Each structure stands twice: as C-alpha cells, then as structure tokens.
Amino acid sequence: MSPEKAWGRLPRLSTGLMAAWRDGYGLADLRKDVLAGLTVGTVAVPLSMALAIATGVAPQHGLYTAIVAGALIALTGGARFNVSGPTAAFIVILLPIVQQYGLGGLLLATLMAGLILVAMGVAKLGRLIEFVPYPVVLGFTTGIAVVIAVLQIPDFLGLAIEGRGEHFLDNLGKIATALPSLNPFEFGIGVLALAVMLYWPRLGVPVPAPLAGLIVGAIATYGLNHWFGAPGAPVVETIGSRFSWEAHGQTGAGIPPIAPSFSLPWLFPGPNGESLTLNLDLFRNLLGPAIAIALLGAIESLLCAVVSDGLTKTKHDPNAELIGQGLGNLVAPFFGGITATAALARTATNIRSGARSPLAAVTHSVVLLLAVLVLAAPLGLIPMSALAALLFIVAWNMSEARHFVRTLRSAPAEDVAILVICFGLTVIFDMVLAVAVGMGLAAALFIRRMAMVTSTERVDAAPHVATSQLSSELAIYEITGPLFFGVAEKALTSLHQADPQVKVVLIDMRYVPTIDGTAIVALHSLIDNMHQEGVALILVGLRAPLIAALHRAGIKKDKGRLTYCADLEKAIVVANRWRAASSAPTVEAKSA
C-alpha cells in the first residue's frame, strides 16, 4: 500500500469543527457559541475545582484540565457539541492513583491513557461503545455515583477524618467512627448550599444553580468565619484555608492566579512529595490504571457523543473523537491537567444554551482561563461543604436512579443480575473489576441466547415441491442460526442419525450467517464419520464467504464425501446421480 493510501485510511481530525463549517457557519452562529461557552464555563469553574479536590489534588489542576484539554479536544475531536474536562466518573479510578503515586503518577498515567486513546482511534475502534451492554454501563455508573456521594460526606458534615480509606467499606467505617466530630457550622453551610442549588431553578433567574448555591454558601461562610472563627482557625473550611500554592517564587492560599504553564508531568510531586523517578517498574505499575482510564474515557466520551447526536440530529465521528480525547489527555499533563473526557451534563448545557460548533467548548475553556487569572481570590472563599453539596447533585444525576429502578423492575432476570453484580462490584471493589466481570457475564449470556436461536431439525419432504419424490436413501436437515463454539458440537452431532437406509445427507444452510473455528472442526469430524459409514454430504445454500472459509480450512469438494450446491433442487439432482452411479455413493466434484 502506498503511503498516500495508508494516510488516507487514517481517521481525520477536527471532523466536528468541519461539520459545523460545512453547514454554513456565520457571525450569528459565532455569537451563539460565545454565549453558550460563557454559560458552560460559568458552570464548569466550580465543578472543575470540586472534581479535582474529590480526586485528591489541588483545585487548580481541575481548572487546568478544562482549559487545556477542553479546548484541544474540541478543536481536534469528532463530536460537534461535546464539552470535555474532569468528570465525576473518574474519581474512583484517579483517587487510588493519587494515594499511591501522587500527583506526578496521576499525570503520567493520564499521559499513557492519552497514547492508548490515540491508538484506539487510529485502529478505528470508535464503535467500542456498541459492544458494552446497557446493564453493565448502568451498573458501574450508578455504583460510581454511590461511591462519589459517600466520599463527600466528611466535607459535607465537617468530620475530622485523617486520610481516606482504600475501599468503600473502609471509608464507611471511618465516617461512622468520626460522626461524633460533626461540625454544625460546616453542616449548616452544606445544607444551605444544597437547598439553594435544588430550588434556584424554580425562580427562573438566568444564573446557573450551582453558581448561585456556591455564592450564597461563600457569603454565609464569610460571615460565620468573621464572627465565630479566629485567624488561622476558621469554623468553616474553604478552598483558601485548605489549599496553598507555590509557583515562580510566589506563594499563596487557594488557587494561584497564574495561567497553566509547561512542566514535565513526572516533575510534579509523587507519593512522598518528591519528583517521580522514571523506570520500567513505574510504567508497568501505571499501565493497568492507564488502560482503565482510557477505556472509561472512551466509553464516557462516545456515550456523550451519542446522546448529543440524539439531541441535535447530528452525527459524530467516533474514531476522530477518540483521537481528540487522546490528544487532550496527552497534552494536558504537561500543563498540570488531570484526566479529561466528555462531560454529559456540560454537553447538555452547551446544547440547551444554543451552541453551534466546537467553538462553544473553546469559549468555555477561555472562560475558565479568565477565572483563574482574575477570580482566583474570590474562588478561594468557596466553602468545602458547599462543593460537597454540588457533588451530591452530580452524583444523583449520574446515578440515573429512575432508570436503575425501572431496569430492576422490567428487564429480564439475567440482565438484572448483571446490573446488580456490576453495581455491587463497583461499590465494594472497583470499576475495572466490575466492567471486566460484567462484560464476561454479558458475553456468556449472549452465547446462551445465541445457542437457543440455533437449531437443527430433519425436514419432511412434503413441504418442498422439489423434494416430493424424495428417496428414502436421502435425508434433508436444516440448520438455522449461527454455528459457533457454543452450539456447533450439539448442532452438527444431531445430524449423525443411526438410519442405515440414508446414503446421502443434504444440509440446508441458507440461514446460517456465520461459522467459527469450532464449528469448522466439528464439521470436519462429521464429514469423516459419515464417510466411514458410507454416507455422503451435500452442503446447500451456503454463502460464498462461508464456502471460502471452509475451503481455507481444507473442507473442499471431495469424491465420495462432500460437495456444495446452491439450492435444494440442484442438490437432489446431484444426490440422485450419486445413487445411480454406485450403491456406495461417490462424489464427482467436477460435475457437481
């Protein structure tokens, strides 16, 4: 293949941007994109910080993710309306990485995941989402939502907990033990912010509910800390009181008012606060988490693109989207950004706000950059309990509780079992194990259902006009359904009937769509056994690709054993010719 042809077969970049341009993009569309980007950016500022904190890193790294990866993915990806940045689904994967390898390990794992995503896109694996069953997706997303909600309880209640547990049950135990340390001021601010976020949309005020809740919570927190707190000992913890920064010889509390700058990912702090030492063992240990990040990122991004297609009647390019997501995660770690993927809530907000192209997502990134440069000090006043309240809402929306309950009530028992198992494994252990087990169970269920579809039965002569004068020495069997490892042995063994009168067996295979390696081996065995008993075999109606596959496996026309016919009428003519030629049938491959 020439280099030009090979290059032409690679997925194209920026297909989302090109699709908007082909539809006729003008100043009116640009105005809509800017307004939509402003709206989404306003929502994304607190959300990016909250998700970074939940992941175990400083809030600015969530903002850097949305700034760098958000813009780059929008410009290079294949989805027209996706808005990318840190998402809640990754918390359960990223938090253990941070605990074990520090921020530097997380950035390195993200970089590795970006390479994997690019490779998946180049290999055109963009249809991956079509092979993940809905019970598996719903099970692990609902499980992730439960884990996220539980992780926010300490900040929401103001509990004094030292560190986080490695697993869900550990965290529950720590929370239960720390309940006597509940801080009524923190709890009150959390409840206030949560109530504002829930009831604000009813007022019809054009300000996002999360922003309103955080502003009210920040004002109330400022008052409480002023009247009841002391210097260095606030009664309600804020971003500014928990986090500090040091950059370019400057130090401060909260978020640094500095744009993301280039730095090698492995130079960021590791688990002991020092830079990572690059070696083969480190890459080997991070490979598993990187694969998990890439797979979840692919699933979530493509799911988001499918939903946005349904809302806008457009069509995304899944392979280009994977490459775009990969490039975003490949570049963001060099600017302090953590893992990014398309966010369904922000994408839906983008669409409802009138977005016309990926430039809306780029505008959203610009809004976050301006927030870092201009609003760093006010952002430091946001209370931690209010951010926990925001993540409670995120977790509830992510859980799809109504769909979960409806599936439990209406889905087949096997699907319900897969849903519950994936949910339980995600909550108790981790998402990677849940998806692996869920996919295995779903595959086993699919095999079982396909096995029930495939059947083999002997056909009476009467229904077939062409076979109305069928000799007793001829038998016709019909196989319906795919011949694969789950059914091949049973389906083909049932053809071997102890009927001494039958000298030629015709197998009608018009309704066999596929044959796998196990079925080919079983067919070999059937041909040998029938030949030893003096019985010839005619395969009828096989599709050309399947005949070619059998030829490659050595199952060819063979005198006295086997031939192929296009239909039953021709097969019966051939079978009668064999009987007339000899009392022990032979096969004239050429005449057949």
N, C-alpha and C positions, 0 to 999 in steps of 0.2 A: 504494500500500500504506500502510495506517495505521501510525503509529509503534508502536502496540501489537503489530501483527502482525510488523513488522520486528524489534522487540526479542525477540519470542517465537522467531524463527528463529535468533537468535544461540546459539552453544554455551553451555551452562551451566557455571558454575564449581563446584568442590568436589564433583564427582559421585562421586569416590572416597570422600569422607567421608560423603556422603548414602547411598551404597550400604551402607556398614557400619551406619549408623543404621537403615536400613530392615530389615536382617537381625536387628535386635534387639540393641542394644549395652547391656551392663550392667557392673557392677563387676568381674566375673570377666574380661571382655574387656579392661577398662582395665588390670587387673593384668598380663595377658599382654602388652599393648602396652608397658607400662613396662619389663618385664623384657627384652622384645625390643629396645627402644630402648637400654637400658643395654648390651646385648651389642654391638649395631651401633655405638653411639657409641664403645665401647672400641676396636673395630677401626678406626673412622674417624679417630680422633685422629692416630695416626702416619701413616696413609695420606694424609690431607689435607695434612699437612706435606710428606710426600715428593713428592706430585704438584705442590704449589706450587713446591718447590725445583727439580724437574725442568722446570717451565715457565719458570724463570728469575726467580722473585720470592721474596720472603721467606716463610718457612713460615706466619706468622700469616694471610696472605691466603688460604691454603687452608682454614684453620680458620674464618675469617670467612665464606667461601663456604658451607661446610656448615652454619654456624649460621643465616645469614640466608636464603640461597636454599633450603637444605634444608627449613626449617620452612615457608616461604611456598609452595613448590611442593607440599608435602604437603597443605597446607590448601586450595589452590585448584585443584589438578590433577585429572585424571580417572582416575588409576590408584590403586588402593587400597593397594598394597604397595610401590610404588616408593620408593626412598631416593635422594635426589639430593645432589650435591656435586661437587667436582672429580673428573675421571676421567682415566685414562691415555690414552684415545683422543685427547684434545685437545692433548696435549703437542706433537705435530708441527705443529699449527696455531698454537698460542699462543706457542711459543718464538720463532719468527721475528718475531712481532709485538712481543714484548718487546725483542728485539735491535734492532729498527728504530725503535720508537716508545716504548719504556719501559713502566713500569707504567701510567702515565696513558693511553697509547694502547691498552693491553690492556683497561683498564676501559671506555674509550669504545667500543671495538669490541664488547665484551660487551653494553653498553647497547644499541647498534644492533642486535645479534643478537636481543636480547630483544624489541625492537619488531617485527622480522621474524617471530619465532615467534608473537607475539600475532596479527599479521596473518594468518599461515598458519592459526592456529586459528579465527579469525573467518571466514576464507574456507572453512572446513571442508575443509582439505587433510590431515586426520588419517590418511587412508588412503595417505599417501605411501609408507609402508614396503612396501606391497603391490606397488609398481612398481619396487622395487630388487631385481634378481636376486640370488640367493644367491651365485653365484661372485664378483660384484662386492663384496658385503659381506665375504665371507670373505677375498677377496684384499686389500682395503685394511686390514682389521683385523689380519690376520697380518703385513702389511707394517709397520703401526704398531707392533706388538709387537716386531718386529726392531729398528726404529729406537729404541724406548724402551730396549731391553736394551743396545744399543750406547752410548747416551748415559750409561748408569750405570757403564760400565767405568772411566772415570777415577776416580770416587769409590770404587768397589769396590777398585781397586788402589792408590789413593792417588797417582795420577800427577800430576806437575807440568805442567799444561796451562794456557796463557793463553787464556782465552775458548773459545768453541765455534765450529765451522765452520758455514757457512750450509747445507751439504748433507751427506748421509750419507757420501759419499766423502771430503769434507773432514775430517769427524770421524774416519773410519778412518785417514786419513793422519796426523792429529795424534796419535791414540792410538798408532799404530805408532812414530812418532818419539819419543814420551815414554816408551815401555816401559822404557828403562834407569833411569828415575826412580822405579820401583816402590817403594812404602813397605811393607816386610814387616809392620809393625805394623797399618797400615790393612787390608792384605790378610788378615791373620790374623783381625782382628775381623770382617771381612765374611764370611769362610768360617765362623767360629763362629756368627754370627747366622743365616746361611743354613741351616746344619746344624740348628740348634735349630728354626727355622721349619718345616723339612721333616719332622723326626722327632718334634716335640712332639705332634702329634695321636695318635700311637701310644700315648702314656702315658695317655690318657683323662682328663687333668686339665682341669677346666672353665675354662680360661683360653685366650683366643684365641692361636693360634700366633704371629701377627705380634707381639703384645704381649710374649709370652714371649721371643722372639728379640731384640727391642729392649732388654728389661730386662737379659737376660744380656749383650748387647753393651755396654750402658751401664755395667754393673758392671765388666766386663773393661777397658773403656776408661778408667774412672776409675782403676783400679789401674795401668795402663800409663802414663797421663799423670802419675800421682803419683810413680812410681818412675823413669821414664825421661825424662819431659818437664821443661820448665822454665817458669817464669811467662811467659805470653805466647807460648810456643813448645811447644804440645802435640805429642806424637808421633802422636796420633790426633785428627783434626779432628772436632769436634762441632758441633751446631747453635749452641751458645753461643759457640764460638770463631770461627765463620764469619759469623754474622749479629749485627747490632746494631740498636737501635731508638731513636727519639726521638719522644716524644709528650707533649703537655701540659706541656712544660717539663722532662720527665724523660728520662733516657737509661738504657740498659741493654744487656745482651748476650742473645742468644737471642730469646725471644718476649716481647712486652710483656704483663704481667698486667692488661690493660685490655680491657674489652668493646668490640666494634666500635662505632664512633661515626660519625655522619653527616659526610660530606665530599663535595664535588663531585668527580666522577671525574677531570676534567681538571686538577685542582689537584695530583694526585699526580705524582711525578717523571716526566718524559719521557726521551728517549734521552740528553740531556745533563745530567740531574739536575734540570733546572728544570721548572716547570709548563708544560703544553702551551698553545700559542696557538691558539684555536679559529678556524678559517677553512674556506672551502669546499674547499680543496685537501686539508686533513686529512681531512675527512669523505669526500671522493672516494677518497682512498687507502685508507681503512679500510673502505670499502663492500665490496670483494671479500672480505677476511678475515671481515667480519661475516656475509656471506652463507654463507661456508664454515662458520663456527661454527654458524649457525642450521640449516643442512642436516644437519650431522653431529649436532647436538643433537637434532634431530627424529628422525633415523634411530635413534640410540642409545636415546633415551627410549622410542620406540614399540616397538623391538625388546625392550627390557627389560620393557615392559608386556605384550607378547605372551607372553614366557617366564613372567612371573609369573602370567598368566591360566592357562597350562597347568599350573603347579604347584598352583594354588589352586582351579581350576574356577570362576573368576570372569570378569568381562568388564569391560574398561576402556573409557573414553570417549576416543578418540584426539584429538578436537578440543579437549576440555577440558584434556587433558594438555598439548597444545601451548601453550594459553593459560597454563596454570600454569607451564610451563617458561619461557615468555616473561616472565611477571611476575617470576619468581625472578631471571632474568638482567637484568631491567630495574631491579630494586631493589638487588640485591647490590652493584653497583659503587659505589653511594652510601655503602656501609659498608666499602669496601675488599675486597669479594669479587670473585673472578675468575669465569670461565665455569663454569657448573654444568649438569649433566644427570643423568639417572637412571643409577645405577651398578648393573650386573648383579650383581657379587659381593656388594655390601652389601644389595641387594634380596633375593638368595637367602638370605643370612644372616638377614635380617629375617624371612623366611617360615619358615625352619627353626627360628627361635627362638620361634615361636608368635604372631607379630603378627596382629592382628585388624582394624586400621584404620590410616589415615594418622597417627594419634596416636603410633604407634610411631616414625615418622620424625621427628615433632616432638620426642619424647623424646630421640632421638639427637642432635638439634640442641642441646637443653638440656645434655646430657652434654658436648658439645664446648665450650659456653659455660663450664661449670663448670671444665673442664680448663684453659681459658685463664686464668680468674680465680684458680684455686687451684694448678694444677700447672705454671705457666709455668717456674719454676726447674728442676724435675726434667726437664721436656721438653728443656731446653737441654743436658742431658747426653747425649742420644742421639747416637751416632756417625754421621757421614755415610756411612760404608761399610756400616753396618747398614741404613740407609734404602735404599741402593743394592741391597742383598740383597733387601729387601722388594719393590722394584720389579722385580727379576729374576723373582720369583714372580708378580707381577701381569702382567708381560709374557708369561710362559709360559702362564698361564691364559687370557689374552686371545688368544693366538695360535691356539688351537684346533688344535694341531698334528695331532691324530689325525684331525679332520675334514678338514684340509687334505690330508693324505696319502691318506685314503680317497677324497676327491673326485678327486685326481690319478689314482687307480687305476681308479675306477669310472664317472666322469662321461663324457658324450660328448666327443669331441675338441674341439668348438667351445667348450664350457663350460670345459674345461681351459685352452684358450688364453686365454680371458677372465680366468680366475683368475690365471694366471701373469703376464699383462700388467698387471693391476691390482696384483698384489703387487710386481712389478718397478718400476712407475712410482711406487708409494708409497714404496718404499725409496730409489730413486735420486733422484727429484724431490720430489713432494709428493702428499698425499692428494687435493687438489682436482683435479689433473690426472688422477690415477688414476680417480677416480669419473666424471669427465666422459668420458674415453676408454672406460671400462668400460661406462657407460650407452649410449654411442654404438654400441659393438660389440654389446652385448646387443640393442639396438633393431634393428640390421642383421641379426643372427641371427634375431630374431623375425620380421622381414619375410620373410627367406628361408624360414623354416619355414612361415609362413602361405601363402607363394606356392606351396609344394609341396602344401598342402592344397587349394587352389582348383583346380578342373578344369572343362573344358568338353568335352562329347562329344555326338555325334549319337546319338539314341535310336532303336532299331528299333521298329517298330510292334507286333511280336508280343507283347512283354511287357505291353502295355497293352490291356486288353479294349476300352476305349472307342475305341482307335485301330486296331483290327484291320482296318478297311476304309479306312485312310488313303490318300488320293490321292497320286500321285507329285508333285503340284504343292505339297504341303505337306511341310514338314520340321520335326522336333522336335529341339531341343537342350536339354540340361540343364546348368545351371551349379551347381556345388557349392562352397560356401566363400565367404569374404568377398571382395567386389570393392573393392580399394583400389589405391593407386598402384603397388604392387609387382607386381600381376598384371593390372590392369584392361585394359591395352592388348593384352596377349597373349590373355587370355581372350575378349575381345569380337572381336578381329580374326579369331580362328579360326572365328567364325560366318559370316564372309563367304566362302562357298564358291562356286566357279565352277560352278554347276549351273543351266543355263538352264531346266530344267523347273520348278524351285521358284519359286512365286509368292507364297507366304506362309510365313514362318518363325515358329514358336512357340518361345519360350524359357521353359523350366520353371525358375523362380527360387525355388521353395519353400524351397530350402536355402541361400539367400543371406541371411546375418544382417545384413550392413551394406554400404553403398555410400558411397564417399567422393567428393570433388570430382573427382579424376582419372578415376574410373570414370564419373561423370556426363558429363564432357567426351567420353570415349571412346564412350559410348552415344549422345550427340548425333551424333557423326561416323558411327557405324554406321547410325543411322536415315537420315541424309542420303544416304549411299552406297547403301543399299538402295532408297530412294525413287527415286534416279536410274536404277536398274536395273529399276524396276517391281516391286520386292518389298516386301510389307507385313510389318509386325512386330507380334506379339502377345506381351506380357509376361504370364506365367502365374504365379499363386501368390505374387506379391509382397506383403509385409506392408504394412499400412496406413501405418506411419510412413515406409517407404521410398517408397511411392507419393506421399505428401505432399511428401517431399524432392524427388522428380523433378518434381512439379508446380511447386514453388517455383523450380526451375531451368528451367522452360519446357518440360519434356517432358510434354505433355498429349495426350489423345486428339485425333487429327487425321485428317480424312477422307483415306483412301488411304495412310496412313502408319503409324498406330500406334493400339493400344487396349490395355486391361488386362482380364484375365479372372481369376476366382478359381481355376478348375481347368481341367484339360485337356479335359474333356468339353465344357464351355461354349465353350472356345477353338476346338475343332474345329467346333462348330456355327457359330460366327461366321465362321471361315475359309471354310467351305463356302458360306455365304451370300454372302461376298465374291466367290468364284469364279463363283457362279451369276449375280451381278449384272453382271459385266463380265469380259471376257477379260483386261483390265488391272485388277486388284483395287482396289477403293476401300473406304474405311472409313466406315461410318455410326456415328459416335461415339455418337449417342443410343441407337440400337438395341443397340449393344454394351454 
